[in-house]
Amino acid sequence: MPIYMDRHDLSGATAKDVAQAHQNDLRIQEQYGCKGLTYWFDEERGTAFCLIEAANENSVKRMHDHAHGLVPHQIIEVEKNIVESFLGRIQDPEPDKSVDKSGLLILNDPAFRIIMAIETEDSELIQYCKNHNISETLKQNYNEIIQKKLSEFKGSLVEHVKEGFLVSFSSVSKAVSCTLEIQSELQSIMTTPEMKLSVQIGLSAGVPVTKNKSFFGETIQQAKRLCKTAKNGHIYISSTLSDYLNNNDLKQLNEHELIKILKSDEEEFLRQLYVVTKTYWNDPDFTVKLFNSKMGLSKSQMYRKTISTTGLSPNDFIKEYRLKMSLSRLKSSQGNISEIAYESGFSSPSYFSKCFQKRYKSLPSDYLFSDS
């Protein structure tokens, strides 16, 4: 049967209230063809998330309604292995001190998680250098450092693709400490100009079921956006995560040269920035003037906000996005240089080659035929 996770907003409820409601579900679940697997409850934030096998969403609603009247605010379909990788379990934990005198298992175990997105900057070019001994050594050291630090700070690896990782943490302090340790260790292996590996890291935080309708959807998207924006070894932290740092930790992080903590309005600006760029990046008529118009900002506002949030001017942001997209096409040999230049929104192949060489210290043609 499908697996569903639902969300209950239960302001004022106690962990014992929710534990009793869960037991009421289990007593009648068979009447509705359901099987309650487990739940998470965060007494501080007043949110509960139930994991249930059921024929459909309606069965889940009817069971809850009959058992205690607490109909879920949202329900999404999920996969067991994904839930486990983010939240660490898919069934009730072993009974310990959480069991009261009556034998009731009482859980105050939040589903709130910190999500880290990490990838090597210009990972496609590192792949291009895959036959170089230095590149192989860097990649091996990079993977070893990531794995070691995730183990040390109890990060759960959710996804590993190419040179990137997606990781889940239950502790805010451990997530932040892990990112700083990763950057520090990577710097320690950079002994020569050739031994250079810059890593981009984004940290966001949230709960598994929101209006996004996908499991940790908003949090994952935000972490990846922040990761994509971070450059030169910087770490971008979302406002949702900073809300859970104490004042002293927040002050120290704000003073750290590698860390940028975004405000909520900056995050929204960044989201809109990528939405507009993703829509128009390969249109040669997508100019800064059009960019400003689509963002609904004046020239000066757009310039100031883009520089502050990304470190790039609007023109450089567009150019950087186009170059990144062209790398993927070059790697898969999707057309010749001229075709890729025009498809990437550049006005001419010569201008594309000039921008590419300035950014990556090599010509597009060197990269295009690297595997031939």
C-alpha positions in Angstrom: 0.0 0.0 0.0 1.1 3.6 -0.4 2.7 5.4 2.5 1.4 8.8 3.6 2.7 11.5 5.9 0.3 13.9 7.4 0.7 17.2 9.3 -1.3 18.3 12.3 -0.9 21.8 13.7 -1.7 21.3 17.4 -0.9 24.5 19.3 -1.2 23.9 23.0 -1.2 20.0 22.8 1.2 18.1 25.0 3.3 15.1 24.1 1.1 12.9 26.2 -2.0 14.2 24.3 -0.5 13.2 21.0 0.7 9.8 22.3 -2.9 9.0 23.4 -4.3 10.2 20.0 -1.8 7.8 18.3 -2.9 4.9 20.4 -6.6 5.7 19.5 -5.5 5.5 15.8 -4.0 2.1 16.3 -7.1 0.7 18.0 -9.3 1.4 15.0 -6.9 1.5 12.1 -7.9 -1.8 10.7 -11.5 -0.6 10.2 -10.2 1.9 7.6 -7.5 -0.3 6.0 -4.7 1.7 7.6 -1.5 0.9 9.5 0.0 3.6 11.7 3.8 3.2 11.5 5.0 6.0 13.8 4.8 9.7 14.4 6.9 12.8 15.3 5.8 15.5 17.6 7.4 18.9 18.4 5.8 20.2 21.6 7.6 23.6 21.3 6.3 24.3 17.8 3.0 22.4 18.2 3.3 20.2 15.1 2.8 16.5 14.6 3.6 14.3 11.6 2.1 10.8 11.3 3.5 8.1 9.0 0.7 5.7 7.8 0.2 2.9 5.3 -3.2 3.4 3.7 -5.2 2.8 0.5 -5.6 6.6 -0.1 -5.6 10.0 1.7 -9.3 9.7 2.5 -8.8 6.6 4.6 -6.2 8.5 6.7 -8.6 11.4 7.2 -11.5 9.1 8.2 -9.4 7.1 10.6 -8.1 10.2 12.4 -11.6 11.7 12.5 -13.1 8.6 14.1 -10.2 8.1 16.5 -9.9 11.6 18.0 -11.3 14.2 15.6 -7.8 15.6 14.8 -8.1 15.7 11.0 -4.8 16.5 9.4 -4.1 19.8 7.8 -2.1 18.3 5.0 -1.3 14.8 3.6 1.4 13.8 1.1 2.5 10.5 -0.3 6.1 9.6 0.6 8.6 6.8 0.2 9.8 4.8 3.2 13.5 5.0 2.3 13.4 8.7 1.8 11.6 9.3 5.1 14.2 7.2 6.9 17.2 9.0 5.3 15.9 12.4 6.4 14.2 11.5 9.8 16.3 8.4 10.9 13.4 6.0 11.4 10.1 4.7 9.9 8.8 3.1 13.1 8.4 3.8 16.8 11.8 4.0 18.6 12.7 1.4 21.2 10.8 2.1 24.5 13.0 3.7 27.1 12.4 6.6 29.4 9.7 7.7 27.0 7.2 5.2 28.5 5.1 6.5 31.3 3.8 4.4 34.3 0.8 3.2 32.2 3.0 1.9 29.5 2.2 4.7 27.0 5.0 5.6 24.7 5.3 9.4 24.7 7.4 10.9 22.0 8.6 14.5 21.9 10.7 14.0 18.8 10.6 16.9 16.3 10.6 16.2 12.6 12.3 19.6 12.1 15.6 19.1 10.2 18.5 21.2 8.9 19.3 20.4 5.3 22.8 20.9 3.9 23.4 21.1 0.2 27.1 20.9 -0.7 28.9 20.7 -4.0 32.2 21.5 -5.6 32.3 24.8 -7.4 32.7 24.2 -11.2 32.3 20.4 -10.6 32.0 19.8 -14.4 35.6 21.1 -14.9 36.8 18.8 -12.1 35.2 16.0 -14.0 36.9 17.2 -17.2 40.3 16.8 -15.4 39.4 13.3 -14.2 42.5 11.8 -15.8 44.8 14.1 -13.9 46.5 12.7 -10.8 45.9 16.0 -8.9 42.2 16.0 -9.7 41.8 12.4 -8.7 43.6 13.1 -5.4 41.5 16.1 -4.7 38.2 14.2 -5.4 39.3 11.4 -3.1 40.3 13.7 -0.3 37.1 15.7 -0.7 34.9 12.6 -0.4 36.8 11.3 2.6 36.5 14.6 4.4 32.8 14.8 3.7 32.2 11.3 5.0 34.3 11.8 8.0 32.7 15.0 9.1 29.1 13.7 8.5 29.9 10.8 10.8 31.5 13.1 13.4 28.6 15.5 13.5 25.8 12.9 13.0 24.7 14.1 9.6 22.5 11.7 7.6 23.5 11.4 3.9 20.3 11.7 1.8 21.8 12.0 -1.7 25.2 11.8 -3.3 25.4 12.8 -7.0 28.5 13.8 -9.0 30.4 16.1 -6.7 27.4 17.0 -4.5 25.8 15.9 -1.3 22.4 16.5 0.3 22.5 15.9 4.1 20.0 16.0 7.0 20.8 17.1 10.5 18.6 17.1 13.6 20.9 19.6 15.4 21.4 23.2 14.3 24.7 23.6 16.1 26.0 20.3 14.7 25.0 21.3 11.1 26.8 24.6 11.3 29.9 23.2 13.0 30.0 20.5 10.3 30.1 23.0 7.5 32.9 25.0 9.1 34.9 21.9 9.8 34.5 20.8 6.1 35.7 24.1 4.8 38.6 24.2 7.3 39.8 20.6 6.4 39.5 21.3 2.7 41.7 24.4 3.0 44.3 22.3 4.8 44.8 20.0 1.8 45.3 23.0 -0.6 49.1 23.0 -0.6 49.7 24.3 -4.2 47.9 26.5 -6.7 47.0 23.4 -8.6 45.5 21.8 -5.5 42.5 24.0 -5.4 39.0 22.8 -4.6 36.3 25.4 -3.8 33.2 24.1 -2.1 29.7 25.7 -2.1 27.5 25.1 0.9 23.9 26.1 1.6 22.0 25.4 4.9 18.3 25.6 5.3 15.8 24.3 7.8 12.2 23.2 7.9 9.6 20.4 8.3 8.7 17.5 6.0 5.1 18.5 5.1 4.3 22.0 3.9 2.3 23.6 1.1 5.0 22.6 -1.3 3.3 19.1 -1.5 6.7 17.3 -1.6 8.7 15.8 1.2 10.9 18.6 2.6 10.4 20.2 -0.8 10.7 23.9 0.2 13.7 23.3 2.5 15.6 21.2 -0.1 15.0 23.8 -2.9 16.1 26.6 -0.6 19.3 24.8 0.5 20.2 24.1 -3.1 19.6 27.7 -4.1 21.8 28.9 -1.3 24.5 26.4 -2.3 24.3 27.4 -5.9 24.8 31.1 -4.9 27.6 30.6 -2.4 31.1 31.2 -4.0 34.7 31.0 -3.0 34.2 28.7 0.0 31.4 30.7 1.5 28.5 29.2 3.5 25.0 30.6 3.0 22.5 30.1 5.9 18.8 30.6 5.7 16.8 32.8 8.0 14.7 29.8 9.0 17.8 28.2 10.5 19.2 31.4 12.1 15.9 31.7 14.0 17.0 28.7 16.1 20.4 29.9 17.0 21.0 31.6 20.3 22.1 35.3 20.3 25.7 34.5 21.1 26.1 31.9 18.3 24.3 34.2 15.9 26.7 37.0 16.7 29.7 34.8 16.2 28.4 33.5 12.8 27.6 36.9 11.6 31.2 37.9 12.2 32.6 34.9 10.5 34.2 35.8 7.1 32.9 32.7 5.3 29.3 32.9 6.5 26.4 34.9 5.1 23.1 34.6 7.0 20.2 35.7 4.8 17.2 37.6 5.9 13.7 36.4 4.8 13.3 39.2 2.2 16.8 38.3 0.8 15.7 34.7 0.4 12.5 35.7 -1.4 14.5 38.0 -3.7 16.9 35.1 -4.4 14.1 32.8 -5.2 12.5 35.2 -7.6 16.0 35.9 -9.1 16.4 32.2 -10.0 12.8 31.8 -11.2 13.2 34.7 -13.7 16.7 33.6 -14.8 15.6 30.0 -15.3 12.8 31.2 -17.6 14.7 33.6 -19.8 18.5 32.7 -19.5 18.7 31.3 -23.1 16.9 34.2 -24.7 19.5 36.5 -26.4 17.1 39.4 -25.7 17.2 38.8 -22.0 19.1 41.9 -21.0 19.6 43.6 -17.7 16.8 46.0 -18.6 14.4 43.1 -19.1 15.8 41.5 -15.9 14.9 44.6 -13.9 11.5 44.7 -15.4 10.6 41.1 -14.7 11.8 41.5 -11.1 9.8 44.7 -10.8 12.7 46.8 -9.6 14.5 49.9 -10.7 18.0 49.7 -12.1 19.6 50.9 -8.9 17.4 48.6 -6.7 18.2 45.6 -8.8 21.9 46.2 -8.8 22.1 46.8 -5.1 20.0 43.8 -4.2 21.8 41.4 -6.6 25.3 42.5 -5.4 24.3 42.2 -1.8 22.7 38.8 -2.1 24.9 37.0 -4.7 28.1 39.1 -4.9 27.5 39.5 -8.6 26.0 42.4 -10.7 22.8 41.5 -12.6 24.8 41.3 -15.9 27.4 39.0 -14.3 24.7 36.9 -12.7 23.1 36.2 -16.1 26.4 35.5 -17.7 27.4 33.1 -14.9 24.1 31.2 -15.2 24.6 30.9 -19.0 28.1 29.7 -18.7 27.1 27.1 -16.1 24.4 25.8 -18.5 26.8 25.8 -21.4 29.1 23.5 -19.4 26.5 20.8 -19.2 25.9 21.0 -23.0 29.6 20.9 -23.7 30.1 17.9 -21.5 27.4 15.9 -23.2 28.5 17.3 -26.7 25.0 18.7 -27.4 25.9 20.5 -30.6 29.0 22.4 -31.8 30.5 25.5 -30.2 28.4 27.9 -32.3 25.1 26.1 -31.5 25.9 25.9 -27.8 26.8 29.6 -27.8 23.5 30.7 -29.3 21.4 28.2 -27.3 23.0 29.6 -24.1 21.8 33.1 -25.0 25.2 34.5 -26.1 25.1 37.0 -28.9 27.9 35.3 -30.8 30.3 32.3 -30.6 33.3 34.6 -30.3 31.8 36.5 -27.3 30.9 33.1 -25.7 34.4 31.8 -26.1 35.8 35.1 -24.7 33.6 34.8 -21.6 34.2 31.1 -21.2 38.0 31.5 -21.4 38.0 34.4 -18.9 35.8 32.4 -16.4 37.3 28.9 -16.8 40.9 29.5 -18.1 40.3 27.3 -21.1 38.5 27.4 -24.4 35.1 25.8 -25.0 36.7 23.7 -27.7 39.2 22.2 -25.3 36.4 21.1 -23.1 34.0 19.9 -25.8 36.4 17.3 -27.2 38.0 16.3 -24.0 36.7 12.7 -24.1 37.3 12.1 -27.8 
